[in-house]
Amino acid sequence: SNILVRDEGVKGVVVHLSAPAFHEIRIEGRRVVAGGGASLGRVVTTSVRYGLAGLESLIAIPGTIGGALHGNAGAQGGDIGQWTRSVTIFSTDGQADQRDRDELQFSYRRSNLDDLAIVEAEFELEEDDPRELVRRMQKNWIVKKSAQPLGHQCAGCVFKNPSGAAAAELIEAAGLKGTRIGGAMVSERHAGFIVADSDCTASDVLRLIHFVRDQVRERMGVELQLEIEIW
Ligand SMILES: Cc1cc2nc3c(=O)[nH]c(=O)nc-3n(C[C@H](O)[C@H](O)[C@H](O)COP(=O)(O)OP(=O)(O)OC[C@H]3O[C@@H](n4cnc5c(N)ncnc54)[C@H](O)[C@@H]3O)c2cc1C
């Protein structure tokens, strides 16, 4: 949910953690252990059901635990990194290795987890009233969903927020909401997203990304940096 794959495809091997073992979620006291392929949404709802607080601001972020850790996914003031206790990775030389808290670095949409595969992670959460937690999670879900494009194909927000500003607000202020190239369009609902028609190509999206970046630089004087990855 954070990658744009070029029309030519990927030259190389793409690893998909589809085996059930990579989707497991276990609760051990205040700790949640989840496989790298587990859905982030399911980890959030499971934690909340067990009265464990911390991850509920991440509800409605699509994707997996591995993807969330790689890019330190976050929303509404929280991010996954702040609750992460350890991560098990598998490297290109075939070794498994556990990284503990003091070896992990997380910042805005970045981490130092650039290994071949994140296969498991452990989160240490805080006990809270499950009913209050469900209420908070539902509120977060409504706030997030109301700002996301509905019924469209899209990746996440295309650009990072520059310091002190929101990328979506800059794009909107530059008059670019609804701008279209081929089958790609800047979302009318949230200018941070590019939505794709069924006949859209990756090259349409790339051309629109360059156009938006150029226009925001010219009209607003800000150089936007990509948040999504282009493969
Ligand atoms: C509608 C919508 C809303 C979104 N809202 C938010 C938001 O509020 N906040 C936010 O932070 N993001 C948001 N995103 C972006 C996206 O959901 C997150 O970045 C998500 O964490 C990506 O996870 P993924 O599993 O889809 O990773 P992918 O997109 O598949 O991969 C992203 C990167 O992570 C790496 N990666 C993935 N899995 C692993 C693994 N197991 N081991 C090692 N590396 C791995 C990939 O190689 C790639 O480099 C949104 C996206 C959409 C479509």
The ligand as a Tripos MOL2 file, in Angstrom:
@<TRIPOS>MOLECULE
LIG
   53    58     1     0     0
SMALL
NO_CHARGES

@<TRIPOS>ATOM
      1 C1         -5.7170    4.7030    1.9020 C.3       1 LIG1
      2 C2         -4.3350    4.6900    2.5050 C.ar      1 LIG1
      3 C3         -4.0950    5.3630    3.7000 C.ar      1 LIG1
      4 C4         -2.8200    5.3700    4.2830 C.ar      1 LIG1
      5 N1         -2.6240    6.0450    5.4580 N.ar      1 LIG1
      6 C5         -1.4020    6.0270    6.0360 C.ar      1 LIG1
      7 C6         -1.1750    6.7130    7.2840 C.ar      1 LIG1
      8 O1         -2.0640    7.3180    7.8610 O.2       1 LIG1
      9 N2          0.0730    6.6570    7.8220 N.ar      1 LIG1
     10 C7          1.1010    5.9750    7.2280 C.ar      1 LIG1
     11 O2          2.2040    5.9500    7.7820 O.2       1 LIG1
     12 N3          0.9120    5.3310    6.0580 N.ar      1 LIG1
     13 C8         -0.3010    5.3380    5.4500 C.ar      1 LIG1
     14 N4         -0.4950    4.6890    4.2520 N.ar      1 LIG1
     15 C9          0.6460    4.0600    3.5720 C.3       1 LIG1
     16 C10         0.8190    2.5550    3.8530 C.3       1 LIG1
     17 O3         -0.3980    1.9650    4.2180 O.3       1 LIG1
     18 C11         1.8580    2.3170    4.9350 C.3       1 LIG1
     19 O4          3.0980    2.8440    4.5380 O.3       1 LIG1
     20 C12         2.0080    0.8180    5.2390 C.3       1 LIG1
     21 O5          2.6720    0.6870    6.4730 O.3       1 LIG1
     22 C13         2.7570    0.0370    4.1570 C.3       1 LIG1
     23 O6          2.6650   -1.3480    4.4770 O.3       1 LIG1
     24 P1          2.6600   -2.4820    3.3460 P.3       1 LIG1
     25 O7          2.6480   -3.7940    4.0540 O.co2     1 LIG1
     26 O8          1.5710   -2.2210    2.3700 O.co2     1 LIG1
     27 O9          4.0710   -2.2370    2.7000 O.3       1 LIG1
     28 P2          4.4370   -2.1640    1.1450 P.3       1 LIG1
     29 O10         3.8090   -0.9710    0.5340 O.co2     1 LIG1
     30 O11         4.2180   -3.4860    0.5230 O.co2     1 LIG1
     31 O12         6.0110   -1.9260    1.2680 O.3       1 LIG1
     32 C14         6.5220   -0.6990    1.7220 C.3       1 LIG1
     33 C15         8.0120   -0.8890    2.0210 C.3       1 LIG1
     34 O13         8.1490   -1.7670    3.1370 O.3       1 LIG1
     35 C16         8.9540   -2.8790    2.7830 C.3       1 LIG1
     36 N5          8.3920   -4.0520    3.4480 N.ar      1 LIG1
     37 C17         7.1000   -4.4580    3.4570 C.ar      1 LIG1
     38 N6          6.9740   -5.5910    4.1830 N.ar      1 LIG1
     39 C18         8.2220   -5.9060    4.6190 C.ar      1 LIG1
     40 C19         8.7660   -6.9720    5.4070 C.ar      1 LIG1
     41 N7          8.0130   -7.9450    5.9160 N.pl3     1 LIG1
     42 N8         10.0940   -6.9710    5.6390 N.ar      1 LIG1
     43 C20        10.9030   -5.9910    5.1530 C.ar      1 LIG1
     44 N9         10.4510   -4.9560    4.4110 N.ar      1 LIG1
     45 C21         9.1260   -4.9200    4.1500 C.ar      1 LIG1
     46 C22         8.8430   -2.9950    1.2640 C.3       1 LIG1
     47 O14         9.9710   -3.6700    0.7370 O.3       1 LIG1
     48 C23         8.8030   -1.5420    0.8730 C.3       1 LIG1
     49 O15        10.1110   -1.0220    0.8720 O.3       1 LIG1
     50 C24        -1.7580    4.6720    3.6570 C.ar      1 LIG1
     51 C25        -2.0090    3.9730    2.4570 C.ar      1 LIG1
     52 C26        -3.2740    3.9870    1.8840 C.ar      1 LIG1
     53 C27        -3.5170    3.2300    0.6060 C.3       1 LIG1
@<TRIPOS>BOND
     1     1     2 1
     2     2     3 ar
     3     2    52 ar
     4     3     4 ar
     5     4     5 ar
     6     4    50 ar
     7     5     6 ar
     8     6     7 ar
     9     6    13 1
    10     7     8 2
    11     7     9 ar
    12     9    10 ar
    13    10    11 2
    14    10    12 ar
    15    12    13 ar
    16    13    14 ar
    17    14    15 1
    18    14    50 ar
    19    15    16 1
    20    16    17 1
    21    16    18 1
    22    18    19 1
    23    18    20 1
    24    20    21 1
    25    20    22 1
    26    22    23 1
    27    23    24 1
    28    24    25 2
    29    24    26 1
    30    24    27 1
    31    27    28 1
    32    28    29 2
    33    28    30 1
    34    28    31 1
    35    31    32 1
    36    32    33 1
    37    33    34 1
    38    33    48 1
    39    34    35 1
    40    35    36 1
    41    35    46 1
    42    36    37 ar
    43    36    45 ar
    44    37    38 ar
    45    38    39 ar
    46    39    40 ar
    47    39    45 ar
    48    40    41 1
    49    40    42 ar
    50    42    43 ar
    51    43    44 ar
    52    44    45 ar
    53    46    47 1
    54    46    48 1
    55    48    49 1
    56    50    51 ar
    57    51    52 ar
    58    52    53 1
@<TRIPOS>SUBSTRUCTURE
     1 LIG1         1 GROUP 0 **** ****
